[in-house]
Amino acid sequence: MGKTMTAVFDGRVLRPESPVDLESDTRYLVTIEEISPASTSLDAWALLESLIGTIEAPEDWASEHGSRMKGQANDRGSSDSS
């Protein structure tokens, strides 16, 4: 199972910015991706705005939320009139 975490490189070692749940003396494959300074200081609204358009869903997703949650979505083009 993969985990994603942030860490800071101090010139010698990577130091996680939060506690990690990893076993000692175990080898792990680590992929490094640099985080731009701007992305680390986003407030909640800026973060949410950055995620707009990242989820693909039907255009009526919000308007039929209640029906979809009950499994009663009325798909467009369906001949079912319920």
C-alpha positions as CSV (number, residue, x, y, z in Angstrom):
1,M,0.0,0.0,0.0
2,G,1.4,3.4,-1.0
3,K,1.7,6.4,1.3
4,T,2.2,10.0,0.5
5,M,4.0,12.4,3.0
6,T,6.0,15.5,2.9
7,A,9.6,15.7,4.1
8,V,12.4,18.3,4.2
9,F,15.9,17.5,2.9
10,D,18.5,19.0,5.2
11,G,21.4,18.4,2.9
12,R,22.0,14.9,4.3
13,V,18.7,13.1,5.1
14,L,15.0,13.5,4.5
15,R,13.1,14.4,7.6
16,P,9.3,13.8,7.5
17,E,7.2,16.8,8.5
18,S,4.7,14.5,10.4
19,P,4.8,11.2,12.2
20,V,5.2,8.2,9.9
21,D,3.9,4.7,10.5
22,L,6.8,2.6,9.0
23,E,8.6,-0.4,10.3
24,S,12.3,0.1,11.3
25,D,15.0,-1.6,9.3
26,T,12.7,-2.1,6.3
27,R,13.6,-1.1,2.8
28,Y,11.1,1.3,1.1
29,L,11.0,2.6,-2.5
30,V,10.8,6.4,-2.3
31,T,9.8,8.7,-5.2
32,I,10.8,12.3,-4.8
33,E,8.7,15.2,-6.2
34,E,9.6,18.8,-5.4
35,I,6.8,20.9,-3.9
36,S,6.8,24.5,-5.0
37,P,6.8,27.0,-2.1
38,A,3.5,28.5,-3.3
39,S,1.7,25.2,-3.0
40,T,2.7,24.6,0.6
41,S,1.2,27.9,1.9
42,L,-2.3,27.6,0.4
43,D,-5.3,28.4,2.7
44,A,-8.3,26.1,2.6
45,W,-10.2,28.2,-0.1
46,A,-7.1,28.4,-2.4
47,L,-6.6,24.6,-2.0
48,L,-10.3,23.9,-2.9
49,E,-10.1,26.3,-5.9
50,S,-7.0,24.5,-7.1
51,L,-9.0,21.2,-7.2
52,I,-11.9,22.6,-9.3
53,G,-12.3,20.4,-12.4
54,T,-10.2,17.5,-11.2
55,I,-13.1,15.2,-10.7
56,E,-15.0,13.9,-13.7
57,A,-18.7,13.6,-13.0
58,P,-22.1,14.1,-14.7
59,E,-23.1,17.7,-15.2
60,D,-26.1,17.2,-13.0
61,W,-24.1,15.7,-10.2
62,A,-25.0,18.4,-7.6
63,S,-28.7,18.8,-8.6
64,E,-29.4,15.1,-8.3
65,H,-27.2,14.4,-5.3
66,G,-30.0,13.1,-3.1
67,S,-31.3,10.7,-5.8
68,R,-27.8,9.5,-6.5
69,M,-27.1,8.8,-2.8
70,K,-30.3,6.7,-2.7
71,G,-29.3,4.9,-5.9
72,Q,-32.2,6.4,-7.8
73,A,-30.3,8.6,-10.3
74,N,-32.4,9.5,-13.3
75,D,-29.9,9.1,-16.1
76,R,-30.4,11.4,-19.1
77,G,-31.8,9.5,-22.1
78,S,-33.3,6.9,-19.9
79,S,-36.9,5.9,-20.7
80,D,-37.6,5.3,-17.0
81,S,-39.9,8.1,-15.7
82,S,-39.7,7.4,-12.0
